Amino acid sequence: MIVHTVALVAFPLLFLAAFWATCILMAWLPRLRSNAQNRRPTASELARTFVLTLVPIAVAYHLSHYFSLLLTTGQFIVPLASDPFGFGWNLFGTARYKPDIGIVSPYVVWYSAVTLIVIGHVIAVLLAHAEALRAFPNRRAALLSQLPMMLLMIAYTTLSLWIFAQPIAG
């Protein structure tokens, strides 16, 4: 029980540490390859700039895990539309509709989840690149800064897909 509690706190901190390390590398790498004294963003500024580029990953991860739930339990809206208060009404003729909980096969769940995760990560990479072009003084510095972020997002994608592939154990 204590191990689970510690892991519950430590796991998000591990993601935070990886993000901070990435921002430090993003600030440092363009300086390493350039002699110019142009204004370069600090790791703290980069963290504030790039944290929102991770939102598509979170949304994709959330959608991929709840997609099958939406398709199965979302069908309960059909009879509820005809009898929203449980008074025995049948306003639209759908009060006796029986939801088909087998509507989604495991293959559909798996492939849709993988597709959503990959799309979310691609969107995150594109947003991060757009932010880099704004944050850095030239295109070369922006591209160099994106190497650590790209590696972080590949790691997040791999971890997301690995977690999703794990069997559910009670």
Beta strands, then each sheet from edge to edge (+ up, - down):
end
